[in-house]
Protein backbone atom coordinates (compact mmCIF):
# COMPACT_ATOMS: atom_id res chain seq x y z
CA UNK A 1 0.00 0.00 0.00
CA UNK A 2 2.96 2.24 0.50
CA UNK A 3 3.15 4.80 -2.29
CA UNK A 4 -0.24 3.84 -3.75
CA UNK A 5 -3.14 6.20 -3.11
CA UNK A 6 -6.04 3.74 -2.88
CA UNK A 7 -8.64 6.48 -2.37
CA UNK A 8 -7.60 8.32 -5.52
CA UNK A 9 -7.53 5.15 -7.62
CA UNK A 10 -10.97 4.05 -6.40
CA UNK A 11 -12.43 7.47 -7.17
CA UNK A 12 -10.96 7.45 -10.68
CA UNK A 13 -12.31 3.96 -11.38
CA UNK A 14 -15.79 4.77 -10.04
CA UNK A 15 -15.98 8.06 -11.96
CA UNK A 16 -15.84 6.03 -15.17
CA UNK A 17 -19.14 4.45 -14.11
CA UNK A 18 -20.89 7.77 -13.54
CA UNK A 19 -21.80 8.31 -17.18
CA UNK A 20 -25.54 7.87 -17.40
CA UNK A 21 -26.29 5.12 -19.91
CA UNK A 22 -29.92 5.06 -18.88
CA UNK A 23 -32.82 6.91 -20.42
CA UNK A 24 -35.85 8.72 -19.06
CA UNK A 25 -35.41 10.52 -15.77
CA UNK A 26 -32.59 8.60 -14.11
CA UNK A 27 -29.12 9.61 -13.02
CA UNK A 28 -25.94 8.14 -11.67
CA UNK A 29 -24.56 9.65 -8.46
CA UNK A 30 -21.09 9.28 -6.99
CA UNK A 31 -20.95 9.22 -3.20
CA UNK A 32 -17.43 9.55 -1.80
CA UNK A 33 -16.87 9.60 1.97
CA UNK A 34 -13.13 10.21 1.85
CA UNK A 35 -12.76 10.57 5.62
CA UNK A 36 -14.25 7.15 6.41
CA UNK A 37 -13.21 5.52 3.12
CA UNK A 38 -16.62 4.56 1.71
CA UNK A 39 -17.23 4.96 -2.04
CA UNK A 40 -20.46 4.29 -3.94
CA UNK A 41 -22.05 4.63 -7.33
CA UNK A 42 -25.85 4.81 -7.15
CA UNK A 43 -28.55 4.83 -9.79
CA UNK A 44 -31.75 6.73 -9.10
CA UNK A 45 -34.71 8.42 -10.68
CA UNK A 46 -37.75 7.25 -12.59
CA UNK A 47 -38.24 4.88 -15.51
CA UNK A 48 -41.75 5.63 -16.69
CA UNK A 49 -43.92 5.04 -13.58
CA UNK A 50 -41.37 2.94 -11.69
CA UNK A 51 -38.92 4.30 -9.12
CA UNK A 52 -35.30 3.39 -9.84
CA UNK A 53 -32.89 3.29 -6.91
CA UNK A 54 -29.95 1.06 -6.18
CA UNK A 55 -26.29 0.82 -5.39
CA UNK A 56 -24.31 -0.23 -8.44
CA UNK A 57 -20.88 -0.25 -6.77
CA UNK A 58 -19.81 -0.03 -3.12
CA UNK A 59 -16.12 -0.07 -2.19
CA UNK A 60 -14.53 0.47 1.24
CA UNK A 61 -10.95 0.78 2.40
CA UNK A 62 -10.42 -1.18 5.61
CA UNK A 63 -6.90 -1.16 6.98
CA UNK A 64 -4.58 -1.99 4.10
CA UNK A 65 -7.22 -3.72 1.95
CA UNK A 66 -9.82 -2.60 -0.55
CA UNK A 67 -13.16 -4.29 0.13
CA UNK A 68 -15.58 -4.57 -2.77
CA UNK A 69 -18.97 -4.81 -1.04
CA UNK A 70 -21.15 -4.60 -4.16
CA UNK A 71 -20.27 -4.86 -7.83
CA UNK A 72 -23.12 -4.53 -10.28
CA UNK A 73 -20.89 -4.07 -13.32
CA UNK A 74 -20.17 -6.45 -16.17
CA UNK A 75 -16.44 -5.74 -16.37
CA UNK A 76 -15.80 -6.18 -12.64
CA UNK A 77 -14.48 -3.41 -10.41
CA UNK A 78 -11.74 -5.73 -9.12
CA UNK A 79 -10.41 -6.09 -12.67
CA UNK A 80 -10.40 -2.32 -13.10
CA UNK A 81 -8.55 -1.84 -9.80
CA UNK A 82 -5.94 -4.39 -10.86
CA UNK A 83 -5.48 -2.57 -14.18
CA UNK A 84 -4.98 0.64 -12.17
CA UNK A 85 -2.12 -0.93 -10.20
CA UNK A 86 -3.75 -2.50 -7.11
CA UNK A 87 -2.38 -5.99 -6.37
CA UNK A 88 -4.96 -8.81 -6.13
CA UNK A 89 -3.77 -9.67 -2.63
CA UNK A 90 -4.93 -6.22 -1.46
CA UNK A 91 -8.49 -6.65 -2.75
CA UNK A 92 -11.20 -8.48 -0.80
CA UNK A 93 -14.38 -9.58 -2.57
CA UNK A 94 -16.63 -8.72 0.35
CA UNK A 95 -19.75 -9.76 -1.57
CA UNK A 96 -18.60 -13.39 -1.33
CA UNK A 97 -19.26 -15.33 1.86
CA UNK A 98 -16.11 -15.54 4.03
CA UNK A 99 -15.71 -19.30 3.44
CA UNK A 100 -15.75 -18.78 -0.35
CA UNK A 101 -13.09 -16.05 -0.44
CA UNK A 102 -10.21 -18.50 0.05
CA UNK A 103 -11.13 -20.09 -3.30
CA UNK A 104 -10.60 -16.82 -5.22
CA UNK A 105 -7.34 -15.26 -6.40
CA UNK A 106 -8.04 -12.32 -4.09
CA UNK A 107 -7.39 -11.66 -0.39
CA UNK A 108 -9.60 -13.72 1.94
CA UNK A 109 -9.87 -10.71 4.28
Helices and strands as residue ranges (DSSP letters): H 6-15, E 25-33, E 38-47, E 50-62, E 65-71, H 77-83, G 88-90, E 91-93, H 98-101
